Amino acid sequence: MACMRATGSQIARPRARDLGLAPGILPTGPLNALTDVAGVRVGHVTLIEGESIRTGVTAILPHAGNLFQEKVPAGLAVGNGFGKLAGATQLVELGEIETPIVLTNTLAVPRAADAILDWTLAQPGNETVTSVNPVVGETNDSTLNDIRRRSVTREHVLAAIEMAQAGPVAEGIPPSEGCVGAGTGTVAFGWKGGIGTSSRRLPVSPGDSLSARLGGYTVGVLVQSNFGGVLQIMGIPVGERLGRYYLKDEIGNEKPTGRPNPKSTIHNPQSPDGSIMIVLATDAPLSDRNLTRLARRAMAGLARTGAAMSNGSGDYAIAFSTSELVRRTRQRRSNPASLTELPNDALSPLFLAAIEATEEAIYNSLLKAETTTGYRGRTVEALPLPGEWMSG
C-alpha cells in the first residue's frame, strides 16, 4: 500500500455530529458507521504518489466466513445508470452477493474483479468453484488522479480485502483527512468528496403489533461520493450561500466562469456529473426483494443532500442483510422452509433508517475531506465548515 499525506491542515476535520448536525430522528449505532452491523468489515488501500496519483480501493465484506459458500441476500437500486457496476445483472437476477464488494476508480474495475476472483477461488472450501460473480463499484476520480495510469493493481485490491476489519471505519487518514481508499480522489458538489459512513439503530419496542415491532435492528451505510448538484445540509442551501452549485452561471447574476473542458467536465465546480456508490448493510432478516426496496430508499437520502442525479452520473445503492436467518448457505438452499424473513409491513422503520443514514454518510464524506491538490495541479477545496454558511 502506498499512502502519503495529502495537502491541507494538520487538524482533523469533524464529522457532522461533531458540529451538531444530526439529520433525522433515529439514534445511531455506537460507531455511527457501516460496521455497527455486526460482522461487517471494511478495508482501505490509499494511493497518493507524487503529484498525480490520488486514488484507492475500499473493500466491504458482509461477514467473516466464506462469502461464496454463505451468500448474503442483496438488492440493487439504480438512480441513474451511467456507471460500470460489475456483477450487477447476477446480483439482480439471483438477489445475492457471494464476494466482497469492492469500490475503486472507473478504469480499475477489471483489475478489481480479477483480484476478487483470485481471492475467492483461494478460500478454503472453494476448490471446486468454477463460476464467481465479483461485485465492483466505481466513481471517476480523474479530476485529482491521473486515471489513465491505472495505478490500482491486483495487489492493492487483495490488500484492501485482507485488511478489512470490524470497528471504526476510516473516513480519512489522520492528521490529513480526505485521503482514504476509494474516496481519495473524489469530488462532490464542487468540493472534496470521499468516503463517509453512518448508521441508524431501531429501538427494541415491546408489544406484538407491527407498529411496535421495531426489533432493535441496525442499518449501516457507506458512501463513495463523487457527484454534483445544489448542496443542502439539514435543509440549509449551502451551495447557494457559498456560490457553488449546478446551473449557477446559467440562472444567476454572477459573471460566467467560462466553458468547462469538454474532455473532462467532472472537475468543473458547477458540473452535476460524477457518481455515488452507496452500500447499505442491515442485520434485519430481509428477502432480496425487500433489500431492493431498502436500497431504493437510499436515493431519498441522496436527494436530501441536493444531488442532481444528472445524465452523466452513476447513482447506485447496494443493500445486503447479514442475518443468518436469511443467509444462503448450502443447507438452506436445500431446505428453503428454514428461511425466515420480516414481512412487508415491518419495513417502514428500516426505510427511514436507510434514508437518514445515507444523508448523514454523505455529509460525513464532505466534512471529513480536506483540500487536496493532485493531477495537473488541480486543487479541490474542502467544504467550508458551518461558520461560513450556517447563518446565511
Backbone hydrogen bonds, N-H to C=O, Kabsch-Sander energy under -0.5 kcal/mol:
donor,donor_aa,acceptor,acceptor_aa,energy
3,C,1,M,-0.5
12,A,10,Q,-0.5
18,D,15,R,-0.6
19,L,15,R,-0.7
19,L,16,A,-1.5
20,G,17,R,-1.2
21,L,16,A,-2.3
22,A,20,G,-0.9
36,D,33,A,-2.1
37,V,34,L,-1.7
38,A,36,D,-0.8
40,V,37,V,-1.9
41,R,61,L,-2.3
42,V,165,Q,-2.3
43,G,59,A,-2.4
45,V,57,V,-2.6
47,L,55,T,-3.1
48,I,46,T,-0.6
49,E,53,I,-1.4
52,S,49,E,-0.9
53,I,49,E,-1.8
54,R,52,S,-0.7
55,T,47,L,-2.4
57,V,45,V,-2.8
58,T,103,L,-2.5
59,A,43,G,-3.1
60,I,101,I,-2.8
61,L,41,R,-2.6
67,L,65,G,-0.9
70,E,66,N,-2.3
71,K,328,R,-1.2
72,V,97,I,-2.0
74,A,95,G,-1.6
75,G,319,A,-2.6
77,A,317,A,-2.6
79,G,77,A,-0.5
79,G,315,D,-3.3
80,N,315,D,-0.7
82,F,313,S,-1.3
83,G,81,G,-1.9
86,A,84,K,-1.2
86,A,136,V,-2.0
88,A,85,L,-1.3
91,L,87,G,-1.8
92,V,88,A,-2.4
93,E,89,T,-2.5
94,L,90,Q,-2.8
95,G,90,Q,-0.5
95,G,91,L,-1.9
97,I,72,V,-2.5
101,I,60,I,-2.8
102,V,100,P,-0.6
102,V,135,V,-2.2
103,L,58,T,-3.2
104,T,137,G,-1.7
106,T,139,T,-0.9
108,A,105,N,-1.5
109,V,106,T,-1.1
112,A,108,A,-2.4
113,A,109,V,-2.5
114,D,110,P,-2.2
115,A,111,R,-2.2
116,I,112,A,-2.2
117,L,113,A,-2.1
118,D,114,D,-2.2
119,W,115,A,-2.6
120,T,116,I,-2.8
121,L,117,L,-2.7
122,A,118,D,-1.3
123,Q,120,T,-1.3
126,N,123,Q,-2.2
129,V,126,N,-1.5
135,V,100,P,-0.8
136,V,86,A,-1.3
136,V,134,P,-0.6
137,G,102,V,-2.7
139,T,104,T,-1.4
141,D,139,T,-0.7
144,L,141,D,-0.8
144,L,185,G,-0.7
145,N,141,D,-1.8
146,D,52,S,-3.0
147,I,145,N,-2.1
149,R,146,D,-1.7
150,R,147,I,-1.5
157,V,153,T,-1.8
158,L,154,R,-2.6
159,A,155,E,-2.3
160,A,156,H,-2.2
161,I,157,V,-2.1
162,E,158,L,-2.8
163,M,159,A,-2.3
164,A,161,I,-1.0
165,Q,42,V,-1.9
170,A,168,P,-0.5
173,I,176,S,-1.2
176,S,173,I,-1.6
177,E,175,P,-0.6
178,G,171,E,-0.6
183,G,180,V,-1.6
184,T,181,G,-1.7
186,T,183,G,-1.0
188,A,191,W,-3.3
189,F,227,F,-3.2
191,W,188,A,-2.3
192,K,381,E,-2.5
193,G,186,T,-1.6
196,G,223,V,-1.8
198,S,221,V,-2.0
200,R,219,V,-2.5
201,R,27,P,-2.9
202,L,217,Y,-3.4
205,S,203,P,-0.8
212,A,209,S,-0.9
213,R,209,S,-1.2
214,L,212,A,-2.1
216,G,203,P,-1.5
217,Y,214,L,-1.0
219,V,200,R,-2.8
220,G,281,A,-3.0
221,V,198,S,-2.9
222,L,279,V,-2.2
223,V,196,G,-2.9
224,Q,277,M,-2.1
225,S,194,G,-2.6
225,S,223,V,-0.5
226,N,275,S,-1.4
228,G,272,P,-1.5
230,V,306,G,-2.6
231,L,229,G,-0.5
232,Q,305,T,-2.3
233,I,236,I,-1.9
236,I,233,I,-2.2
238,V,236,I,-2.4
239,G,231,L,-2.4
241,R,237,P,-2.4
242,L,238,V,-2.2
243,G,239,G,-0.5
243,G,240,E,-0.8
244,R,239,G,-2.6
246,Y,229,G,-1.9
248,K,245,Y,-1.6
251,I,247,L,-2.1
252,G,248,K,-2.3
264,S,261,N,-1.7
268,N,265,T,-1.5
271,S,268,N,-2.4
274,G,312,G,-1.6
275,S,226,N,-3.1
276,I,314,G,-2.8
277,M,224,Q,-1.5
278,I,276,I,-0.5
278,I,316,Y,-2.2
279,V,222,L,-2.9
280,L,318,I,-3.5
281,A,220,G,-2.6
282,T,320,F,-1.6
283,D,218,T,-1.3
286,L,284,A,-1.5
291,L,287,S,-2.0
292,T,288,D,-1.9
293,R,289,R,-1.6
294,L,290,N,-2.1
295,A,291,L,-2.6
296,R,292,T,-1.9
297,R,293,R,-1.2
297,R,294,L,-0.6
298,A,294,L,-0.7
298,A,295,A,-1.0
299,M,295,A,-0.6
299,M,296,R,-1.2
300,A,296,R,-0.5
300,A,297,R,-0.9
301,G,297,R,-1.3
302,L,298,A,-2.3
303,A,299,M,-2.4
304,R,300,A,-1.7
305,T,301,G,-0.7
305,T,302,L,-1.1
306,G,303,A,-1.9
307,A,302,L,-1.2
308,A,228,G,-2.4
309,M,228,G,-0.5
310,S,272,P,-0.6
313,S,310,S,-1.7
314,G,274,G,-1.4
315,D,80,N,-2.5
315,D,313,S,-0.7
316,Y,276,I,-2.3
316,Y,314,G,-0.7
317,A,77,A,-2.4
318,I,278,I,-2.7
319,A,75,G,-2.6
320,F,280,L,-2.0
321,S,73,P,-1.8
322,T,282,T,-2.6
326,V,323,S,-1.3
328,R,71,K,-3.0
329,T,327,R,-1.6
333,R,329,T,-2.4
334,S,330,R,-1.3
335,N,331,Q,-0.6
338,S,335,N,-2.3
339,L,336,P,-1.9
340,T,325,L,-1.5
342,L,285,P,-3.0
346,A,343,P,-1.6
347,L,344,N,-2.0
350,L,347,L,-0.5
351,F,347,L,-2.2
352,L,348,S,-2.1
353,A,349,P,-2.0
354,A,350,L,-2.3
355,I,351,F,-2.1
356,E,352,L,-2.6
357,A,353,A,-2.5
358,T,354,A,-2.0
359,E,355,I,-2.2
360,E,356,E,-2.2
361,A,357,A,-2.3
362,I,358,T,-2.0
363,Y,359,E,-1.9
364,N,360,E,-2.6
365,S,361,A,-2.0
366,L,362,I,-1.5
367,L,363,Y,-3.0
368,K,364,N,-2.3
372,T,380,V,-2.3
374,G,378,R,-2.8
375,Y,144,L,-2.0
377,G,374,G,-1.8
378,R,375,Y,-1.9
380,V,372,T,-2.8
381,E,379,T,-0.5
383,L,366,L,-0.6
388,E,385,L,-2.5
389,W,386,P,-1.6
390,M,386,P,-3.7
